C-alpha cells in the first residue's frame, strides 16, 4: 500500500460511519490509515463520544492530528453550526457563545497536539442564501454571461456589501479575543480563516486579507480551500489575483477537486483544477484532503497518487 506521509486526511469523508453504522472513532481513523495516511484533520462532526474512542490510536502515535475544524467537538446548537452567522451575530450573547465555542476547539487542539484550527468566521444574513442558489442554478444552465445573471449578481454584491462594515468590526473583535487566549496560554496553534463555498459567506479573499493585516498576528493566517476557490471564481465573486496577494499568509490548504459549482471530489477525478494551486500547496506545511463521502476508496487512492506525484516533482 502506498503511503502519503506528507498529506493529512479529513474525517469529513467517513464521520457518518460513526453516526449511522457500528463504527467507533478508532474505526474511523483506522479506515483513513487504510488509505495510506498517518495524519488526520478531525472535522466538526466528531462528537465527544467518537473522540474518546480515538484517543488510544492518537496517543499511540499511529495517527497525528494536524488540525481541528471548528466547532469541535460537535455541537447540537445550530446557532453555532458551520454555516451560521457566528462572529457576525448582532446579538452580543450569541457572538460570545461563538467565541467560547472556538476557545474550546483551540483548547482541544492543544490537547491533541494539532498545529491549527480551521474556522468559518461568519456569514452575511441568511436572506442572501437565495442569491447563492439562484446564481448557481443559472451557472448550471449555462447562463453565466446572461443579463439575468449579471443583474442578480450585482444585486447580491450590493446587498452583501451593505452589512460588511459592521460585520468586520464584530469579526475582528472576536478574533482578537481568540488570539489573546492563544497568547495567554502560550499555545503553538495557528487560526486559519477559511474561504467559503457560498457567495453570502465571509470572507472573500480581500476580506480575509483585511482581517489578517489588521490583526497582524503570527498566530493567524488564511486557510485556502481549493474547491471553494474554484466555485466562487466561477461565479465571479473571487479573483485569482486577489488570492496571490494572500499567498504569504496561507497557513494550510483543504484540497479537493471541483467542477463548475460542485466540489469535494477526490483529486483529479473531475478536472485538473488542482494544478492551478500546486505552487501554493507545495509551499504550505498543512496539506489536508477534505473529501465528501461520495468518493470511493479506489478514487481517493488513485487521485491522491496523482496529486502526490505532482507535489514530489
N, C-alpha and C positions, 0 to 999 in steps of 0.2 A: 504494500500500500504506500502511495506517495505521501510525503509529509509536507505540509505547508507551514513551516515553522515561523515565518515572518508575518503571517496573517492571523488575524483574530476572526472569530465567527460568532455572530449574534444568535441568542436564543429566540430571536424573532421567528426563526424557521420552525422550531419544534416545541415551543412552550405549550401549544394546545394539547400535546400528548399528555402533559402532566395535569391538564384540566379535565380532559374528556376521555382519557384512556388510563389504564392502570400503570402509569409511569411515575417514578419518583424523580426528584431533582437530580439524583445521581444518574438515572437512566437518560435524562435529557443531555447531560454533559458527556456521558459515555457514547451517545449517538453522534455527538459532534466530534469526539475523538475518533470515532469510526470513519469519519470522512477524511481524516488526515490532519486535524487541527489539535494543537495543545494550548490554545489561547481562546478565551471567550469573552464576549460582552454580554452581561446579564441585562435583559430588557425589562421594561416596566410592567410586564405581565407575570413576573416571577413573584409569587406570594411568599409570606414568611414561612409557611409550611414547606413549600418547594425549596426555598433557600436553605432551610435547616437540613434537608437531606442532601444538599450539595456540599456542605462543609467538609465532610471527610475526604472527598475527592479533590477539593481545593487545597485543604491543609496538607494532603499528601504530596502536593506538587504536580499531580498528573495534569491539572489544568491551571493555567494562570488567568486570573480575571484582569483583563486590561482596562475595562471601563464599565460603568453602570449608566443606564439610561433612566433619567428622571421621569416620573416619580418612582422611587424604589425603596422598599418592596411595593408591590401592587397596592393601590388604594381603591376602595369602593366608592370614595367620594368623587362623583362625576364632575364636581366643580373644579377638581384638580387633575382631570384627565389630560392626556397629551394634546388634545385639540381644544382645550379650554382657554379662556381669556387670560388666566393665570396672573402674571405680573402686571397686566394692564387693567385689572378689575378696577372699577370706580370705587367699589366698597373696600375700605381700608382693612376690614377684618378678613375679607377673602384674600387680599394681597398678602396679609400676614400669614394666613394659612399656607399659601403657595410658598412663601419664604421658608417657613418652618418645615414643610414637606421636603423642600430641596436641601435644607440643612441636614435632615435625616438621611437623605440619599448620600450627601457628602460624607457624613459620619460612617455610613456603611461602606462607602468606597475606601475610606481609610482602613477600616477593619479588615477588608478583603484584599488590601494591597493593590487596589486599582489605581491607575495613573490619571484617570479622567472621569468626569461626569458630563454626559451629553444632555443638554437641556433644550426643550421647546419653551421659548420665553413668553410668547403671547400670541393672541390673535386680535384682529380688529373685531368689532361687534359681529355677532353671528348672522345679522341681516345680510352681510356681504357673501354669505355662503352660496346664495342663489346665483351670484355672478360667476363663481367658480364652476358650478355645474353647467351653466348655460354656455360659457366660453369653451369649456372642454367638449361639450356636445357639438358646437359649431366647428371646432377643430376636427373632430372625428368625421364630420360630414364634408370635410374638405373646404370649409368656408373661412379659413384663417385670414384671407385677404379680402373678405367681403365687407360691404358697407355696414351690414348688421353687426359683424364682429367689431369693426372699428368703433362704432357708436357705443356698443356695450362695454368695450374695453376702456374707452375714455371715461365713461360714466363710473366704472368700477374704480379707476385710479383716482378720480376726483373725490369720490365718496370715501375711499380708503385714506386719502391724504388729510381729510378734514379732522380725523381723530388722532393723527400721528404725533402732534406736538405734546399733548397730554400723555399719550401712551409712552412716549420716550422718557418723560420725566418720571413716571411710575416705574418703568423698567429699570432705568439707571439707579434709582433709589434702592430698589430690591436687590439689584446686582451688587451694589456697594455693601449691603448687609451680608451677603453671601461671601464676598471677598474678605470682609472683616472677620468673619467666622473662620475662614481658612487660615488667615494670617494669625489670628489669636491662638488657634490650635496648632499652628506650625505644620499644617498638612502639606505634603508634596503632591497636591492634586490640582489639576487644571480644569476649569469650567469651559466647556465647548458650546458655543451658541450655534445651533444647527439651522441651516436654511431649510425651508419647508416645502410642502407639496401642493399647497393651495394658495390661490392668489390673495386671499384675505388674511393669511397668516404672516406673522412677523418673525424674522426680519427678511428684507431684501438684502442684496449684497451691500448696498450703500448704507442701509440702516445698521447692519452688523458692523461695518467699518466705523460708523459714527459712535456706536456704543463702546466698541473696543478702544478706539482712540481716546474717547472721553475719560474712560476709567483707567487707562494706561497701567495695567497690571500684568505682571508676568504669570499670573495665575488665571488669566482669561484669554481665550482665543476663539477662533472661528472653527466650527466643525462642518466640513464640507460633506454634503450628501450628493453623490453624482447623479443619481436618478432624479432627485428633486430638481437639481440644476437643469437637467435636460428638459424636463417637463415645463418648468417656468420660463426657460429661454424659448421653448417652442411656442408658448403662449404670448411671449413678448414682454413679460414682466421683468426678466433679468437680462443683463447684457454681459457677455463674456469678458469684455474689457474691465468691467467693474469687479469681476472675480479676480482678475490678475492683480488688481490693486490690493486685494486681500491676501495675496499669496504668502507673504511673510508672516501672516497672522494665523495661518491654518495649523491647528494642533492635532487634528485627526480627520479621518475620512470614513464615511459609510459608502461602501462600494456595492453597486448593483446595476444591472442593465436596465435600460428603459427604451421604449419605442413610442413615439407620439406623446400621449399623456398617460401612459401606463408604465409602471415600474416594479421594482423589487424582484426582477428576474435574475437568474444566475448569470454571471459574466459571459458575454458573447453568445448568448443563446437567442437573442432577438436582434442585436445590432452590434456595431463596432464603436458605439459612442464612448465607451470607457477609454478608448485610445486617446481621446482628446484630453483626458485627465491624467494620463500616465506620468508626465513630468512632475505634477503635483504629488501624486500618490507615492512616487519613488522617494520624495524628499520628506515625507511625513512618517514619523515613527509608528503612530497608531493607525493601522490599516484594518478595517473591520468589514467583513462581508455581512450585509444586512439583507437577508433574503426572505421572501414570503414562503408560506407553506406549500404553495403551488409548484415549487421546484422539486424535481425528483433527485434522489441521491446521485444518479448517473449524470444528470445535467450539472449538478453542483461540482462534482469531481472533474468533469470534462471542462467546464467553463473556468474553474479555478486553476486548472492546469495550464490553460491558455494564458490566463492573467499572470500566473506565477512565472511562466517562461518569458513573457514580455517584460516583467519587472526585473528579471535577472540579467537582461541584456545590457 
